[in-house]
Amino acid sequence: MKWKLGAIWLWFGCLTVVTPVRSAETNAAARRVGVYDSRVVAYAWFLSDAQQTTLKEKVATAQAAKQAGDETKLKKYSAALRALQDQMHREVFSTAPADEAMTVIKGRIPAIEKAAGVTDLVSKWDEPSLNNYKSAEKVDVTDELARAFLKPTEKQLKVIEGIKKSDPLPLEKCNELIREGKI
């Protein structure tokens, strides 16, 4: 008799342990994830006052090296500017992640997630990460992330809408165009 009672209690104990796991799986499936067009985020970051100031400083440094006749420094600064331009092309025209931009607003992301009612943010081009949220509701937070960098002018809004409507270049094609000097 004691053995039967012990078995029954064990069975109920197992149900208690299994039930919360099942509930957690259901809740995970109902999650909302924020998706964004990383090209727009990169574009907004590039146009931000802080990034434009940094860019102007780098250009001024390169120009000072040129005026001073310091070819070594000029080559170094020119190469750094070219690398930055190439990276921006990959991020704005293709599907390269906008990691640096997202790092800049890292402290603001929790408020953006909360306002949108999402648990995480994922680039719409990051298919491996999106596969982790197959059953989650997808909420577009592109505009909210872009506004973290700037208040777009009418002209910038038109460019942003154009970016959103266009298909990105495949990353390999973008790299090829960069190597050929076509973008």
C-alpha positions as CSV (number, residue, x, y, z in Angstrom):
1,M,0.0,0.0,0.0
2,K,2.8,2.4,0.9
3,W,4.5,1.6,-2.4
4,K,1.3,2.5,-4.3
5,L,0.9,5.8,-2.4
6,G,4.5,6.6,-3.1
7,A,4.1,5.9,-6.8
8,I,1.0,8.2,-6.9
9,W,2.8,11.0,-5.2
10,L,5.8,10.5,-7.5
11,W,3.4,10.7,-10.5
12,F,1.8,13.9,-9.2
13,G,5.3,15.3,-8.6
14,C,6.3,14.6,-12.1
15,L,3.2,16.4,-13.4
16,T,4.0,19.4,-11.3
17,V,7.5,19.5,-12.8
18,V,6.3,18.9,-16.4
19,T,3.4,21.4,-16.4
20,P,5.5,24.6,-15.9
21,V,7.8,23.5,-18.7
22,R,4.9,23.0,-21.0
23,S,3.6,26.4,-20.0
24,A,6.9,28.1,-20.6
25,E,7.1,26.6,-24.1
26,T,3.7,28.0,-24.8
27,N,4.7,31.4,-23.6
28,A,7.9,31.3,-25.6
29,A,5.9,30.5,-28.7
30,A,3.8,33.6,-28.1
31,R,6.8,36.0,-27.9
32,R,7.0,39.1,-29.9
33,V,10.4,39.9,-31.6
34,G,11.4,43.2,-33.0
35,V,12.7,43.0,-36.6
36,Y,14.5,45.8,-38.4
37,D,16.0,46.7,-41.7
38,S,19.7,47.0,-40.8
39,R,20.3,49.1,-43.9
40,V,18.0,51.8,-42.6
41,V,19.6,51.7,-39.2
42,A,23.1,52.0,-40.7
43,Y,21.9,54.9,-42.9
44,A,20.5,56.7,-39.9
45,W,23.6,56.1,-37.9
46,F,25.8,57.4,-40.7
47,L,23.8,60.6,-40.9
48,S,23.7,61.1,-37.1
49,D,25.3,64.2,-35.8
50,A,27.8,62.2,-33.7
51,Q,28.9,60.1,-36.7
52,Q,29.1,63.1,-39.0
53,T,31.3,64.9,-36.5
54,T,33.6,61.8,-36.3
55,L,33.7,61.6,-40.0
56,K,34.6,65.3,-40.4
57,E,37.4,64.9,-37.9
58,K,38.8,61.9,-39.8
59,V,38.7,63.8,-43.1
60,A,40.3,66.9,-41.5
61,T,43.1,64.7,-40.1
62,A,43.7,63.2,-43.6
63,Q,43.7,66.7,-45.1
64,A,46.2,67.9,-42.5
65,A,48.5,65.0,-43.4
66,K,48.2,65.9,-47.1
67,Q,48.9,69.5,-46.5
68,A,51.9,68.6,-44.3
69,G,53.2,66.3,-47.1
70,D,53.1,63.3,-44.8
71,E,52.5,60.6,-47.3
72,T,52.7,57.8,-44.8
73,K,50.0,59.2,-42.6
74,L,47.9,60.3,-45.6
75,K,47.9,56.7,-46.9
76,K,47.0,55.4,-43.4
77,Y,44.1,57.9,-43.0
78,S,42.9,57.5,-46.5
79,A,42.8,53.7,-46.1
80,A,40.8,54.0,-42.9
81,L,38.4,56.4,-44.6
82,R,38.0,54.0,-47.5
83,A,37.4,51.1,-45.2
84,L,34.7,53.0,-43.4
85,Q,33.1,53.9,-46.7
86,D,33.2,50.3,-47.9
87,Q,31.7,49.1,-44.6
88,M,28.9,51.7,-44.9
89,H,28.2,50.5,-48.5
90,R,27.9,46.9,-47.2
91,E,25.6,48.0,-44.4
92,V,23.4,50.4,-46.4
93,F,23.3,48.6,-49.8
94,S,23.5,45.0,-48.7
95,T,22.8,42.8,-45.7
96,A,25.9,43.4,-43.6
97,P,24.8,43.8,-39.9
98,A,24.7,47.3,-38.5
99,D,26.6,46.2,-35.4
100,E,28.4,49.4,-34.7
101,A,25.2,51.4,-35.0
102,M,23.4,49.0,-32.6
103,T,26.3,49.3,-30.2
104,V,26.0,53.1,-30.2
105,I,22.4,52.9,-29.0
106,K,22.8,49.9,-26.7
107,G,21.6,51.8,-23.7
108,R,18.4,52.9,-25.5
109,I,17.5,49.4,-26.8
110,P,15.6,48.3,-23.6
111,A,13.3,51.3,-23.9
112,I,12.7,50.7,-27.6
113,E,11.9,47.0,-26.9
114,K,9.6,47.9,-24.1
115,A,7.7,50.6,-26.1
116,A,7.3,48.1,-29.0
117,G,6.4,45.2,-26.6
118,V,9.1,42.9,-28.0
119,T,11.6,40.6,-26.2
120,D,14.5,40.9,-28.7
121,L,15.7,42.7,-31.8
122,V,16.8,40.9,-34.9
123,S,17.8,42.2,-38.3
124,K,15.3,41.0,-41.0
125,W,18.3,39.8,-43.0
126,D,19.7,37.6,-40.2
127,E,18.0,34.4,-41.2
128,P,19.9,32.1,-38.7
129,S,18.7,34.3,-35.8
130,L,15.2,34.7,-37.1
131,N,15.0,30.9,-37.2
132,N,15.1,31.0,-33.4
133,Y,11.8,33.0,-33.5
134,K,9.8,31.0,-36.0
135,S,6.6,31.1,-33.9
136,A,7.1,34.6,-32.5
137,E,5.1,37.5,-33.8
138,K,7.4,39.8,-35.8
139,V,7.0,43.6,-35.1
140,D,8.9,46.1,-37.4
141,V,10.9,48.4,-35.2
142,T,13.0,49.9,-38.0
143,D,11.7,53.4,-37.7
144,E,12.1,53.5,-33.9
145,L,15.7,52.4,-34.2
146,A,16.4,55.0,-36.9
147,R,14.9,57.7,-34.7
148,A,17.3,56.8,-32.0
149,F,20.0,58.4,-34.3
150,L,18.2,61.3,-35.9
151,K,15.0,63.1,-36.6
152,P,14.9,62.6,-40.4
153,T,14.3,65.4,-42.8
154,E,11.8,65.0,-45.6
155,K,14.6,64.2,-48.0
156,Q,16.0,61.6,-45.6
157,L,12.6,60.1,-45.1
158,K,12.3,59.6,-48.8
159,V,15.7,57.8,-48.9
160,I,14.7,55.6,-46.0
161,E,11.5,54.6,-47.7
162,G,13.4,53.9,-50.8
163,I,15.8,51.7,-48.9
164,K,12.9,49.8,-47.3
165,K,11.2,49.2,-50.7
166,S,14.4,48.0,-52.5
167,D,15.9,44.6,-52.3
168,P,19.4,44.6,-50.8
169,L,22.4,43.6,-52.9
170,P,23.7,40.2,-52.1
171,L,26.7,40.7,-49.9
172,E,29.1,39.0,-52.3
173,K,27.8,41.2,-55.2
174,C,28.3,44.3,-53.0
175,N,31.9,43.2,-52.2
176,E,32.5,42.7,-55.9
177,L,31.2,46.2,-56.7
178,I,33.4,47.7,-54.0
179,R,36.5,45.8,-55.3
180,E,35.7,47.1,-58.8
181,G,35.3,50.7,-57.5
182,K,31.7,50.9,-58.7
183,I,30.3,51.8,-55.3
